[in-house]
Amino acid sequence: MAEMKTYAGACHCGQVRYEAQTDLAQVISCNCSICSKHGLLLTFVSPEQFKPISGADSQTLYQFNKKVIEHLFCPTCGVQSYGTGKGPDGKRMYAINVRCLDGVDLSTLTPMPYNGRDT
């Protein structure tokens, strides 16, 4: 089992910054249109495991399909470092773009495929 750690995360320009506590044991690679076009690798955390540091209110919102996920983008660099929405249990969750977390060696992760295209 992977170790629970607090990671610093940010968009490319650094305007949007946050901290997320996760163990990176469950990273997914979704094949939906937005995740595949952006190359997102995602881990999911509860609101208690997520702390916005800066830029949260300045992000651009984009929604599509069932409009249950709030895809948030930095207005300066366009990077989606995280999104938010309700999980299957109806509770708020944050979808963290693992590629935006500092100090993560992506080669050590084993992303699980998720068929978001057909959901």
Biopython code that builds the backbone (N, CA, C, O; Angstrom):
import numpy as np
from Bio.PDB.StructureBuilder import StructureBuilder

atoms = [
    (1, "MET", "N", (0.843, -1.191, 0.000)),
    (1, "MET", "CA", (0.000, 0.000, 0.000)),
    (1, "MET", "C", (0.881, 1.246, 0.000)),
    (1, "MET", "O", (1.855, 1.326, 0.749)),
    (2, "ALA", "N", (0.541, 2.196, -0.827)),
    (2, "ALA", "CA", (1.310, 3.432, -0.930)),
    (2, "ALA", "C", (1.106, 4.285, 0.315)),
    (2, "ALA", "O", (0.122, 4.140, 1.040)),
    (3, "GLU", "N", (2.050, 5.164, 0.538)),
    (3, "GLU", "CA", (2.043, 6.026, 1.716)),
    (3, "GLU", "C", (1.229, 7.303, 1.470)),
    (3, "GLU", "O", (1.379, 7.949, 0.433)),
    (4, "MET", "N", (0.370, 7.661, 2.429)),
    (4, "MET", "CA", (-0.395, 8.905, 2.353)),
    (4, "MET", "C", (0.576, 10.068, 2.567)),
    (4, "MET", "O", (1.286, 10.118, 3.571)),
    (5, "LYS", "N", (0.597, 11.004, 1.608)),
    (5, "LYS", "CA", (1.477, 12.167, 1.685)),
    (5, "LYS", "C", (0.702, 13.413, 1.292)),
    (5, "LYS", "O", (-0.326, 13.341, 0.618)),
    (6, "THR", "N", (1.212, 14.548, 1.721)),
    (6, "THR", "CA", (0.666, 15.832, 1.278)),
    (6, "THR", "C", (1.561, 16.352, 0.163)),
    (6, "THR", "O", (2.767, 16.521, 0.342)),
    (7, "TYR", "N", (0.947, 16.603, -0.996)),
    (7, "TYR", "CA", (1.661, 17.089, -2.164)),
    (7, "TYR", "C", (1.264, 18.529, -2.452)),
    (7, "TYR", "O", (0.107, 18.909, -2.274)),
    (8, "ALA", "N", (2.229, 19.326, -2.899)),
    (8, "ALA", "CA", (1.940, 20.657, -3.418)),
    (8, "ALA", "C", (1.636, 20.496, -4.896)),
    (8, "ALA", "O", (2.297, 19.726, -5.592)),
    (9, "GLY", "N", (0.633, 21.225, -5.374)),
    (9, "GLY", "CA", (0.276, 21.173, -6.779)),
    (9, "GLY", "C", (0.063, 22.568, -7.332)),
    (9, "GLY", "O", (-0.233, 23.502, -6.587)),
    (10, "ALA", "N", (0.213, 22.707, -8.636)),
    (10, "ALA", "CA", (0.039, 24.012, -9.265)),
    (10, "ALA", "C", (-0.149, 23.850, -10.762)),
    (10, "ALA", "O", (0.197, 22.826, -11.350)),
    (11, "CYS", "N", (-0.706, 24.888, -11.356)),
    (11, "CYS", "CA", (-0.788, 24.964, -12.813)),
    (11, "CYS", "C", (0.610, 25.307, -13.345)),
    (11, "CYS", "O", (1.553, 25.424, -12.563)),
    (12, "HIS", "N", (0.749, 25.467, -14.641)),
    (12, "HIS", "CA", (2.053, 25.741, -15.249)),
    (12, "HIS", "C", (2.640, 27.075, -14.812)),
    (12, "HIS", "O", (3.831, 27.152, -14.509)),
    (13, "CYS", "N", (1.836, 28.117, -14.776)),
    (13, "CYS", "CA", (2.350, 29.448, -14.431)),
    (13, "CYS", "C", (2.411, 29.697, -12.926)),
    (13, "CYS", "O", (3.031, 30.664, -12.484)),
    (14, "GLY", "N", (1.775, 28.835, -12.138)),
    (14, "GLY", "CA", (1.813, 28.969, -10.682)),
    (14, "GLY", "C", (0.727, 29.827, -10.080)),
    (14, "GLY", "O", (0.691, 30.011, -8.863)),
    (15, "GLN", "N", (-0.162, 30.359, -10.904)),
    (15, "GLN", "CA", (-1.245, 31.191, -10.371)),
    (15, "GLN", "C", (-2.191, 30.365, -9.502)),
    (15, "GLN", "O", (-2.646, 30.839, -8.461)),
    (16, "VAL", "N", (-2.491, 29.138, -9.919)),
    (16, "VAL", "CA", (-3.367, 28.236, -9.161)),
    (16, "VAL", "C", (-2.469, 27.273, -8.381)),
    (16, "VAL", "O", (-1.711, 26.496, -8.960)),
    (17, "ARG", "N", (-2.576, 27.348, -7.044)),
    (17, "ARG", "CA", (-1.770, 26.483, -6.174)),
    (17, "ARG", "C", (-2.669, 25.827, -5.147)),
    (17, "ARG", "O", (-3.672, 26.396, -4.717)),
    (18, "TYR", "N", (-2.289, 24.623, -4.762)),
    (18, "TYR", "CA", (-3.087, 23.876, -3.780)),
    (18, "TYR", "C", (-2.223, 22.799, -3.142)),
    (18, "TYR", "O", (-1.104, 22.537, -3.581)),
    (19, "GLU", "N", (-2.766, 22.179, -2.097)),
    (19, "GLU", "CA", (-2.173, 20.997, -1.490)),
    (19, "GLU", "C", (-3.219, 19.898, -1.507)),
    (19, "GLU", "O", (-4.411, 20.154, -1.334)),
    (20, "ALA", "N", (-2.760, 18.669, -1.717)),
    (20, "ALA", "CA", (-3.663, 17.517, -1.721)),
    (20, "ALA", "C", (-2.992, 16.375, -0.968)),
    (20, "ALA", "O", (-1.818, 16.072, -1.182)),
    (21, "GLN", "N", (-3.754, 15.757, -0.095)),
    (21, "GLN", "CA", (-3.248, 14.606, 0.647)),
    (21, "GLN", "C", (-3.800, 13.346, -0.007)),
    (21, "GLN", "O", (-5.013, 13.142, -0.067)),
    (22, "THR", "N", (-2.884, 12.495, -0.501)),
    (22, "THR", "CA", (-3.287, 11.274, -1.199)),
    (22, "THR", "C", (-2.167, 10.251, -1.112)),
    (22, "THR", "O", (-1.043, 10.578, -0.731)),
    (23, "ASP", "N", (-2.479, 9.021, -1.465)),
    (23, "ASP", "CA", (-1.447, 7.984, -1.445)),
    (23, "ASP", "C", (-1.018, 7.557, -2.851)),
    (23, "ASP", "O", (-0.095, 6.753, -2.982)),
    (24, "LEU", "N", (-1.641, 8.056, -3.874)),
    (24, "LEU", "CA", (-1.332, 7.761, -5.279)),
    (24, "LEU", "C", (-1.386, 6.265, -5.616)),
    (24, "LEU", "O", (-0.833, 5.830, -6.626)),
    (25, "ALA", "N", (-2.053, 5.490, -4.766)),
    (25, "ALA", "CA", (-2.239, 4.066, -5.058)),
    (25, "ALA", "C", (-3.310, 3.877, -6.126)),
    (25, "ALA", "O", (-3.289, 2.888, -6.858)),
    (26, "GLN", "N", (-4.231, 4.807, -6.217)),
    (26, "GLN", "CA", (-5.322, 4.710, -7.181)),
    (26, "GLN", "C", (-5.263, 5.906, -8.135)),
    (26, "GLN", "O", (-5.939, 6.913, -7.927)),
    (27, "VAL", "N", (-4.465, 5.780, -9.155)),
    (27, "VAL", "CA", (-4.379, 6.793, -10.205)),
    (27, "VAL", "C", (-5.067, 6.207, -11.427)),
    (27, "VAL", "O", (-4.829, 5.057, -11.795)),
    (28, "ILE", "N", (-5.923, 7.009, -12.051)),
    (28, "ILE", "CA", (-6.623, 6.517, -13.235)),
    (28, "ILE", "C", (-6.223, 7.300, -14.479)),
    (28, "ILE", "O", (-5.843, 8.470, -14.420)),
    (29, "SER", "N", (-6.326, 6.614, -15.586)),
    (29, "SER", "CA", (-6.155, 7.211, -16.900)),
    (29, "SER", "C", (-7.487, 7.033, -17.614)),
    (29, "SER", "O", (-7.806, 5.949, -18.100)),
    (30, "CYS", "N", (-8.253, 8.106, -17.669)),
    (30, "CYS", "CA", (-9.600, 8.073, -18.233)),
    (30, "CYS", "C", (-9.531, 8.323, -19.744)),
    (30, "CYS", "O", (-8.711, 9.112, -20.212)),
    (31, "ASN", "N", (-10.396, 7.645, -20.497)),
    (31, "ASN", "CA", (-10.401, 7.807, -21.953)),
    (31, "ASN", "C", (-11.524, 8.720, -22.443)),
    (31, "ASN", "O", (-11.826, 8.733, -23.637)),
    (32, "CYS", "N", (-12.153, 9.490, -21.535)),
    (32, "CYS", "CA", (-13.182, 10.424, -22.011)),
    (32, "CYS", "C", (-12.515, 11.483, -22.883)),
    (32, "CYS", "O", (-11.289, 11.601, -22.896)),
    (33, "SER", "N", (-13.309, 12.238, -23.597)),
    (33, "SER", "CA", (-12.755, 13.177, -24.570)),
    (33, "SER", "C", (-11.847, 14.224, -23.938)),
    (33, "SER", "O", (-10.808, 14.550, -24.511)),
    (34, "ILE", "N", (-12.202, 14.754, -22.787)),
    (34, "ILE", "CA", (-11.373, 15.814, -22.199)),
    (34, "ILE", "C", (-10.111, 15.256, -21.552)),
    (34, "ILE", "O", (-9.032, 15.829, -21.708)),
    (35, "CYS", "N", (-10.233, 14.145, -20.828)),
    (35, "CYS", "CA", (-9.048, 13.563, -20.181)),
    (35, "CYS", "C", (-8.028, 13.086, -21.203)),
    (35, "CYS", "O", (-6.827, 13.293, -21.031)),
    (36, "SER", "N", (-8.502, 12.450, -22.263)),
    (36, "SER", "CA", (-7.564, 11.943, -23.262)),
    (36, "SER", "C", (-6.898, 13.084, -24.028)),
    (36, "SER", "O", (-5.707, 13.001, -24.328)),
    (37, "LYS", "N", (-7.629, 14.135, -24.350)),
    (37, "LYS", "CA", (-7.034, 15.259, -25.078)),
    (37, "LYS", "C", (-6.039, 16.044, -24.222)),
    (37, "LYS", "O", (-5.092, 16.630, -24.746)),
    (38, "HIS", "N", (-6.257, 16.054, -22.899)),
    (38, "HIS", "CA", (-5.372, 16.786, -21.993)),
    (38, "HIS", "C", (-4.289, 15.900, -21.377)),
    (38, "HIS", "O", (-3.363, 16.403, -20.741)),
    (39, "GLY", "N", (-4.403, 14.581, -21.565)),
    (39, "GLY", "CA", (-3.410, 13.670, -20.995)),
    (39, "GLY", "C", (-3.467, 13.601, -19.481)),
    (39, "GLY", "O", (-2.438, 13.434, -18.826)),
    (40, "LEU", "N", (-4.673, 13.729, -18.916)),
    (40, "LEU", "CA", (-4.800, 13.761, -17.465)),
    (40, "LEU", "C", (-4.583, 12.384, -16.837)),
    (40, "LEU", "O", (-5.058, 11.372, -17.352)),
    (41, "LEU", "N", (-3.872, 12.364, -15.740)),
    (41, "LEU", "CA", (-3.788, 11.224, -14.830)),
    (41, "LEU", "C", (-4.398, 11.714, -13.533)),
    (41, "LEU", "O", (-3.972, 12.739, -13.002)),
    (42, "LEU", "N", (-5.382, 11.008, -13.014)),
    (42, "LEU", "CA", (-6.175, 11.537, -11.906)),
    (42, "LEU", "C", (-6.123, 10.669, -10.656)),
    (42, "LEU", "O", (-6.072, 9.441, -10.721)),
    (43, "THR", "N", (-6.139, 11.352, -9.522)),
    (43, "THR", "CA", (-6.390, 10.728, -8.238)),
    (43, "THR", "C", (-7.494, 11.554, -7.587)),
    (43, "THR", "O", (-7.624, 12.746, -7.865)),
    (44, "PHE", "N", (-8.281, 10.931, -6.731)),
    (44, "PHE", "CA", (-9.448, 11.595, -6.163)),
    (44, "PHE", "C", (-9.296, 11.738, -4.659)),
    (44, "PHE", "O", (-8.869, 10.810, -3.971)),
    (45, "VAL", "N", (-9.654, 12.921, -4.157)),
    (45, "VAL", "CA", (-9.542, 13.195, -2.723)),
    (45, "VAL", "C", (-10.816, 13.862, -2.230)),
    (45, "VAL", "O", (-11.564, 14.462, -3.001)),
    (46, "SER", "N", (-11.042, 13.742, -0.934)),
    (46, "SER", "CA", (-12.194, 14.397, -0.295)),
    (46, "SER", "C", (-11.857, 15.853, -0.012)),
    (46, "SER", "O", (-10.689, 16.234, -0.084)),
    (47, "PRO", "N", (-12.856, 16.678, 0.309)),
    (47, "PRO", "CA", (-12.589, 18.078, 0.645)),
    (47, "PRO", "C", (-11.627, 18.233, 1.829)),
    (47, "PRO", "O", (-10.882, 19.210, 1.898)),
    (48, "GLU", "N", (-11.644, 17.281, 2.747)),
    (48, "GLU", "CA", (-10.741, 17.346, 3.897)),
    (48, "GLU", "C", (-9.280, 17.113, 3.494)),
    (48, "GLU", "O", (-8.360, 17.478, 4.226)),
    (49, "GLN", "N", (-9.083, 16.511, 2.339)),
    (49, "GLN", "CA", (-7.740, 16.212, 1.849)),
    (49, "GLN", "C", (-7.255, 17.236, 0.822)),
    (49, "GLN", "O", (-6.201, 17.056, 0.211)),
    (50, "PHE", "N", (-8.015, 18.297, 0.637)),
    (50, "PHE", "CA", (-7.690, 19.301, -0.382)),
    (50, "PHE", "C", (-7.658, 20.685, 0.252)),
    (50, "PHE", "O", (-8.565, 21.054, 0.998)),
    (51, "LYS", "N", (-6.611, 21.449, -0.047)),
    (51, "LYS", "CA", (-6.484, 22.807, 0.501)),
    (51, "LYS", "C", (-6.062, 23.767, -0.613)),
    (51, "LYS", "O", (-4.917, 23.718, -1.063)),
    (52, "PRO", "N", (-6.973, 24.642, -1.065)),
    (52, "PRO", "CA", (-6.573, 25.648, -2.063)),
    (52, "PRO", "C", (-5.631, 26.653, -1.413)),
    (52, "PRO", "O", (-5.850, 27.075, -0.277)),
    (53, "ILE", "N", (-4.589, 27.033, -2.131)),
    (53, "ILE", "CA", (-3.619, 28.007, -1.625)),
    (53, "ILE", "C", (-3.809, 29.354, -2.320)),
    (53, "ILE", "O", (-3.860, 30.392, -1.659)),
    (54, "SER", "N", (-3.913, 29.342, -3.646)),
    (54, "SER", "CA", (-4.117, 30.592, -4.388)),
    (54, "SER", "C", (-4.756, 30.304, -5.734)),
    (54, "SER", "O", (-4.616, 29.213, -6.285)),
    (55, "GLY", "N", (-5.455, 31.296, -6.250)),
    (55, "GLY", "CA", (-5.999, 31.240, -7.597)),
    (55, "GLY", "C", (-7.275, 30.448, -7.790)),
    (55, "GLY", "O", (-7.769, 30.365, -8.914)),
    (56, "ALA", "N", (-7.829, 29.865, -6.743)),
    (56, "ALA", "CA", (-9.017, 29.023, -6.899)),
    (56, "ALA", "C", (-10.194, 29.800, -7.485)),
    (56, "ALA", "O", (-10.925, 29.275, -8.324)),
    (57, "ASP", "N", (-10.379, 31.029, -7.056)),
    (57, "ASP", "CA", (-11.516, 31.831, -7.513)),
    (57, "ASP", "C", (-11.312, 32.437, -8.893)),
    (57, "ASP", "O", (-12.263, 32.946, -9.487)),
    (58, "SER", "N", (-10.103, 32.392, -9.408)),
    (58, "SER", "CA", (-9.832, 33.013, -10.705)),
    (58, "SER", "C", (-9.965, 32.035, -11.874)),
    (58, "SER", "O", (-9.859, 32.447, -13.029)),
    (59, "GLN", "N", (-10.193, 30.761, -11.599)),
    (59, "GLN", "CA", (-10.202, 29.752, -12.655)),
    (59, "GLN", "C", (-11.435, 29.850, -13.557)),
    (59, "GLN", "O", (-12.485, 30.359, -13.163)),
    (60, "THR", "N", (-11.270, 29.352, -14.756)),
    (60, "THR", "CA", (-12.352, 29.284, -15.728)),
    (60, "THR", "C", (-13.036, 27.931, -15.603)),
    (60, "THR", "O", (-12.372, 26.897, -15.525)),
    (61, "LEU", "N", (-14.355, 27.939, -15.584)),
    (61, "LEU", "CA", (-15.149, 26.721, -15.455)),
    (61, "LEU", "C", (-15.584, 26.232, -16.828)),
    (61, "LEU", "O", (-16.018, 27.007, -17.679)),
    (62, "TYR", "N", (-15.454, 24.915, -17.018)),
    (62, "TYR", "CA", (-15.956, 24.278, -18.234)),
    (62, "TYR", "C", (-16.687, 23.015, -17.825)),
    (62, "TYR", "O", (-16.177, 22.231, -17.025)),
    (63, "GLN", "N", (-17.895, 22.808, -18.374)),
    (63, "GLN", "CA", (-18.659, 21.596, -18.120)),
    (63, "GLN", "C", (-19.183, 21.053, -19.449)),
    (63, "GLN", "O", (-19.454, 21.812, -20.379)),
    (64, "PHE", "N", (-19.321, 19.735, -19.521)),
    (64, "PHE", "CA", (-19.882, 19.119, -20.721)),
    (64, "PHE", "C", (-20.623, 17.849, -20.325)),
    (64, "PHE", "O", (-20.629, 17.467, -19.155)),
    (65, "ASN", "N", (-21.232, 17.213, -21.278)),
    (65, "ASN", "CA", (-21.967, 15.966, -21.096)),
    (65, "ASN", "C", (-23.024, 16.133, -19.997)),
    (65, "ASN", "O", (-23.941, 16.938, -20.154)),
    (66, "LYS", "N", (-22.915, 15.401, -18.908)),
    (66, "LYS", "CA", (-23.922, 15.452, -17.841)),
    (66, "LYS", "C", (-23.721, 16.625, -16.886)),
    (66, "LYS", "O", (-24.539, 16.836, -15.990)),
    (67, "LYS", "N", (-22.663, 17.379, -17.062)),
    (67, "LYS", "CA", (-22.345, 18.570, -16.276)),
    (67, "LYS", "C", (-22.258, 18.288, -14.772)),
    (67, "LYS", "O", (-22.700, 19.095, -13.955)),
    (68, "VAL", "N", (-21.689, 17.147, -14.421)),
    (68, "VAL", "CA", (-21.524, 16.817, -13.004)),
    (68, "VAL", "C", (-20.116, 17.128, -12.503)),
    (68, "VAL", "O", (-19.886, 17.181, -11.295)),
    (69, "ILE", "N", (-19.179, 17.332, -13.419)),
    (69, "ILE", "CA", (-17.807, 17.657, -13.041)),
    (69, "ILE", "C", (-17.517, 19.099, -13.431)),
    (69, "ILE", "O", (-17.831, 19.531, -14.540)),
    (70, "GLU", "N", (-16.920, 19.830, -12.510)),
    (70, "GLU", "CA", (-16.489, 21.201, -12.770)),
    (70, "GLU", "C", (-15.023, 21.146, -13.191)),
    (70, "GLU", "O", (-14.131, 21.033, -12.351)),
    (71, "HIS", "N", (-14.788, 21.226, -14.480)),
    (71, "HIS", "CA", (-13.427, 21.252, -15.014)),
    (71, "HIS", "C", (-12.944, 22.686, -14.861)),
    (71, "HIS", "O", (-13.545, 23.607, -15.415)),
    (72, "LEU", "N", (-11.866, 22.882, -14.114)),
    (72, "LEU", "CA", (-11.367, 24.216, -13.789)),
    (72, "LEU", "C", (-10.011, 24.433, -14.440)),
    (72, "LEU", "O", (-9.128, 23.580, -14.348)),
    (73, "PHE", "N", (-9.847, 25.577, -15.100)),
    (73, "PHE", "CA", (-8.634, 25.884, -15.846)),
    (73, "PHE", "C", (-8.070, 27.219, -15.409)),
    (73, "PHE", "O", (-8.816, 28.169, -15.170)),
    (74, "CYS", "N", (-6.750, 27.291, -15.304)),
    (74, "CYS", "CA", (-6.095, 28.570, -15.027)),
    (74, "CYS", "C", (-6.361, 29.501, -16.205)),
    (74, "CYS", "O", (-6.162, 29.104, -17.353)),
    (75, "PRO", "N", (-6.808, 30.739, -15.946)),
    (75, "PRO", "CA", (-7.089, 31.656, -17.054)),
    (75, "PRO", "C", (-5.830, 32.168, -17.748)),
    (75, "PRO", "O", (-5.917, 32.712, -18.849)),
    (76, "THR", "N", (-4.669, 32.006, -17.131)),
    (76, "THR", "CA", (-3.427, 32.490, -17.720)),
    (76, "THR", "C", (-2.758, 31.422, -18.585)),
    (76, "THR", "O", (-2.468, 31.667, -19.757)),
    (77, "CYS", "N", (-2.509, 30.234, -18.012)),
    (77, "CYS", "CA", (-1.774, 29.206, -18.759)),
    (77, "CYS", "C", (-2.662, 28.103, -19.325)),
    (77, "CYS", "O", (-2.212, 27.321, -20.163)),
    (78, "GLY", "N", (-3.919, 28.026, -18.880)),
    (78, "GLY", "CA", (-4.863, 27.055, -19.428)),
    (78, "GLY", "C", (-4.783, 25.649, -18.861)),
    (78, "GLY", "O", (-5.494, 24.758, -19.327)),
    (79, "VAL", "N", (-3.936, 25.430, -17.871)),
    (79, "VAL", "CA", (-3.769, 24.083, -17.316)),
    (79, "VAL", "C", (-4.901, 23.747, -16.350)),
    (79, "VAL", "O", (-5.312, 24.571, -15.534)),
    (80, "GLN", "N", (-5.391, 22.515, -16.467)),
    (80, "GLN", "CA", (-6.382, 21.992, -15.529)),
    (80, "GLN", "C", (-5.626, 21.184, -14.478)),
    (80, "GLN", "O", (-5.312, 20.014, -14.696)),
    (81, "SER", "N", (-5.334, 21.815, -13.333)),
    (81, "SER", "CA", (-4.580, 21.117, -12.299)),
    (81, "SER", "C", (-5.482, 20.311, -11.380)),
    (81, "SER", "O", (-5.023, 19.380, -10.717)),
    (82, "TYR", "N", (-6.759, 20.660, -11.334)),
    (82, "TYR", "CA", (-7.747, 19.865, -10.598)),
    (82, "TYR", "C", (-9.142, 20.255, -11.054)),
    (82, "TYR", "O", (-9.343, 21.281, -11.703)),
    (83, "GLY", "N", (-10.088, 19.422, -10.703)),
    (83, "GLY", "CA", (-11.501, 19.684, -10.947)),
    (83, "GLY", "C", (-12.268, 19.229, -9.727)),
    (83, "GLY", "O", (-11.688, 18.655, -8.805)),
    (84, "THR", "N", (-13.545, 19.475, -9.712)),
    (84, "THR", "CA", (-14.351, 19.053, -8.572)),
    (84, "THR", "C", (-15.739, 18.636, -9.047)),
    (84, "THR", "O", (-16.161, 18.970, -10.154)),
    (85, "GLY", "N", (-16.418, 17.921, -8.210)),
    (85, "GLY", "CA", (-17.760, 17.447, -8.528)),
    (85, "GLY", "C", (-18.242, 16.527, -7.437)),
    (85, "GLY", "O", (-17.668, 16.476, -6.349)),
    (86, "LYS", "N", (-19.302, 15.798, -7.733)),
    (86, "LYS", "CA", (-19.827, 14.832, -6.782)),
    (86, "LYS", "C", (-19.459, 13.435, -7.232)),
    (86, "LYS", "O", (-19.588, 13.088, -8.406)),
    (87, "GLY", "N", (-18.998, 12.637, -6.282)),
    (87, "GLY", "CA", (-18.661, 11.249, -6.567)),
    (87, "GLY", "C", (-19.912, 10.404, -6.679)),
    (87, "GLY", "O", (-21.022, 10.913, -6.523)),
    (88, "PRO", "N", (-19.747, 9.124, -6.947)),
    (88, "PRO", "CA", (-20.898, 8.217, -7.064)),
    (88, "PRO", "C", (-21.758, 8.173, -5.798)),
    (88, "PRO", "O", (-22.951, 7.874, -5.862)),
    (89, "ASP", "N", (-21.148, 8.471, -4.649)),
    (89, "ASP", "CA", (-21.888, 8.467, -3.382)),
    (89, "ASP", "C", (-22.601, 9.792, -3.118)),
    (89, "ASP", "O", (-23.261, 9.941, -2.090)),
    (90, "GLY", "N", (-22.476, 10.753, -4.031)),
    (90, "GLY", "CA", (-23.127, 12.046, -3.882)),
    (90, "GLY", "C", (-22.333, 13.075, -3.093)),
    (90, "GLY", "O", (-22.764, 14.220, -2.956)),
    (91, "LYS", "N", (-21.174, 12.677, -2.571)),
    (91, "LYS", "CA", (-20.349, 13.591, -1.788)),
    (91, "LYS", "C", (-19.360, 14.323, -2.686)),
    (91, "LYS", "O", (-18.915, 13.786, -3.700)),
    (92, "ARG", "N", (-19.019, 15.556, -2.304)),
    (92, "ARG", "CA", (-18.049, 16.349, -3.062)),
    (92, "ARG", "C", (-16.699, 15.658, -3.055)),
    (92, "ARG", "O", (-16.283, 15.085, -2.048)),
    (93, "MET", "N", (-16.027, 15.719, -4.184)),
    (93, "MET", "CA", (-14.682, 15.171, -4.310)),
    (93, "MET", "C", (-13.882, 16.092, -5.231)),
    (93, "MET", "O", (-14.438, 16.897, -5.978)),
    (94, "TYR", "N", (-12.567, 15.946, -5.154)),
    (94, "TYR", "CA", (-11.665, 16.689, -6.022)),
    (94, "TYR", "C", (-10.895, 15.692, -6.877)),
    (94, "TYR", "O", (-10.367, 14.704, -6.366)),
    (95, "ALA", "N", (-10.835, 15.949, -8.162)),
    (95, "ALA", "CA", (-10.064, 15.144, -9.106)),
    (95, "ALA", "C", (-8.753, 15.890, -9.348)),
    (95, "ALA", "O", (-8.734, 16.945, -9.981)),
    (96, "ILE", "N", (-7.684, 15.339, -8.845)),
    (96, "ILE", "CA", (-6.372, 15.981, -8.900)),
    (96, "ILE", "C", (-5.605, 15.471, -10.110)),
    (96, "ILE", "O", (-5.487, 14.262, -10.308)),
    (97, "ASN", "N", (-5.087, 16.382, -10.916)),
    (97, "ASN", "CA", (-4.236, 16.024, -12.045)),
    (97, "ASN", "C", (-2.852, 15.701, -11.479)),
    (97, "ASN", "O", (-2.101, 16.603, -11.111)),
    (98, "VAL", "N", (-2.525, 14.424, -11.413)),
    (98, "VAL", "CA", (-1.272, 13.975, -10.802)),
    (98, "VAL", "C", (-0.070, 14.599, -11.499)),
    (98, "VAL", "O", (0.972, 14.789, -10.871)),
    (99, "ARG", "N", (-0.193, 14.918, -12.777)),
    (99, "ARG", "CA", (0.915, 15.547, -13.512)),
    (99, "ARG", "C", (1.243, 16.943, -12.977)),
    (99, "ARG", "O", (2.305, 17.487, -13.280)),
    (100, "CYS", "N", (0.344, 17.520, -12.190)),
    (100, "CYS", "CA", (0.564, 18.860, -11.635)),
    (100, "CYS", "C", (1.082, 18.833, -10.197)),
    (100, "CYS", "O", (1.261, 19.887, -9.587)),
    (101, "LEU", "N", (1.322, 17.650, -9.653)),
    (101, "LEU", "CA", (1.838, 17.531, -8.291)),
    (101, "LEU", "C", (3.367, 17.557, -8.306)),
    (101, "LEU", "O", (4.003, 16.867, -9.103)),
    (102, "ASP", "N", (3.938, 18.353, -7.425)),
    (102, "ASP", "CA", (5.394, 18.457, -7.338)),
    (102, "ASP", "C", (5.992, 17.175, -6.763)),
    (102, "ASP", "O", (5.435, 16.577, -5.843)),
    (103, "GLY", "N", (7.132, 16.762, -7.318)),
    (103, "GLY", "CA", (7.902, 15.665, -6.761)),
    (103, "GLY", "C", (7.365, 14.272, -7.025)),
    (103, "GLY", "O", (7.772, 13.323, -6.354)),
    (104, "VAL", "N", (6.463, 14.122, -7.983)),
    (104, "VAL", "CA", (5.917, 12.792, -8.293)),
    (104, "VAL", "C", (6.659, 12.231, -9.503)),
    (104, "VAL", "O", (6.715, 12.863, -10.558)),
    (105, "ASP", "N", (7.224, 11.041, -9.339)),
    (105, "ASP", "CA", (7.875, 10.340, -10.440)),
    (105, "ASP", "C", (6.806, 9.492, -11.130)),
    (105, "ASP", "O", (6.451, 8.421, -10.639)),
    (106, "LEU", "N", (6.302, 9.960, -12.248)),
    (106, "LEU", "CA", (5.219, 9.274, -12.950)),
    (106, "LEU", "C", (5.588, 7.854, -13.370)),
    (106, "LEU", "O", (4.708, 7.005, -13.518)),
    (107, "SER", "N", (6.864, 7.591, -13.562)),
    (107, "SER", "CA", (7.278, 6.253, -13.990)),
    (107, "SER", "C", (7.080, 5.202, -12.892)),
    (107, "SER", "O", (7.123, 4.004, -13.171)),
    (108, "THR", "N", (6.867, 5.639, -11.659)),
    (108, "THR", "CA", (6.641, 4.686, -10.563)),
    (108, "THR", "C", (5.163, 4.353, -10.374)),
    (108, "THR", "O", (4.824, 3.491, -9.563)),
    (109, "LEU", "N", (4.289, 5.022, -11.107)),
    (109, "LEU", "CA", (2.845, 4.822, -10.967)),
    (109, "LEU", "C", (2.331, 3.811, -11.984)),
    (109, "LEU", "O", (2.909, 3.632, -13.056)),
    (110, "THR", "N", (1.236, 3.158, -11.626)),
    (110, "THR", "CA", (0.569, 2.238, -12.540)),
    (110, "THR", "C", (-0.874, 2.697, -12.703)),
    (110, "THR", "O", (-1.769, 2.207, -12.015)),
    (111, "PRO", "N", (-1.098, 3.645, -13.619)),
    (111, "PRO", "CA", (-2.462, 4.144, -13.797)),
    (111, "PRO", "C", (-3.411, 3.047, -14.264)),
    (111, "PRO", "O", (-3.084, 2.249, -15.143)),
    (112, "MET", "N", (-4.589, 3.028, -13.659)),
    (112, "MET", "CA", (-5.630, 2.074, -14.059)),
    (112, "MET", "C", (-6.480, 2.711, -15.149)),
    (112, "MET", "O", (-6.901, 3.859, -15.005)),
    (113, "PRO", "N", (-6.739, 1.995, -16.230)),
    (113, "PRO", "CA", (-7.608, 2.546, -17.270)),
    (113, "PRO", "C", (-9.041, 2.661, -16.756)),
    (113, "PRO", "O", (-9.532, 1.791, -16.037)),
    (114, "TYR", "N", (-9.696, 3.750, -17.140)),
    (114, "TYR", "CA", (-11.103, 3.957, -16.802)),
    (114, "TYR", "C", (-11.843, 4.332, -18.083)),
    (114, "TYR", "O", (-11.415, 5.225, -18.814)),
    (115, "ASN", "N", (-12.940, 3.658, -18.350)),
    (115, "ASN", "CA", (-13.715, 3.893, -19.565)),
    (115, "ASN", "C", (-14.731, 5.008, -19.354)),
    (115, "ASN", "O", (-15.927, 4.753, -19.216)),
    (116, "GLY", "N", (-14.242, 6.250, -19.330)),
    (116, "GLY", "CA", (-15.127, 7.399, -19.194)),
    (116, "GLY", "C", (-15.823, 7.758, -20.489)),
    (116, "GLY", "O", (-16.815, 8.488, -20.474)),
    (117, "ARG", "N", (-15.330, 7.266, -21.602)),
    (117, "ARG", "CA", (-15.928, 7.549, -22.906)),
    (117, "ARG", "C", (-17.352, 7.021, -22.989)),
    (117, "ARG", "O", (-18.209, 7.637, -23.621)),
    (118, "ASP", "N", (-17.607, 5.883, -22.353)),
    (118, "ASP", "CA", (-18.909, 5.238, -22.467)),
    (118, "ASP", "C", (-19.805, 5.434, -21.251)),
    (118, "ASP", "O", (-20.825, 4.758, -21.124)),
    (119, "THR", "N", (-19.438, 6.357, -20.349)),
    (119, "THR", "CA", (-20.293, 6.581, -19.163)),
    (119, "THR", "C", (-21.095, 7.834, -19.285)),
    (119, "THR", "O", (-21.861, 8.167, -18.381)),
]
sb = StructureBuilder()
sb.init_structure("model")
sb.init_model(0)
sb.init_chain("A")
sb.init_seg("    ")
for serial, (resi, resn, name, xyz) in enumerate(atoms, 1):
    if name == "N":
        sb.init_residue(resn, " ", resi, " ")
    sb.init_atom(name, np.array(xyz, "f"), 0.0, 1.0, " ", f" {name:<3s}", serial, name[0])
structure = sb.get_structure()
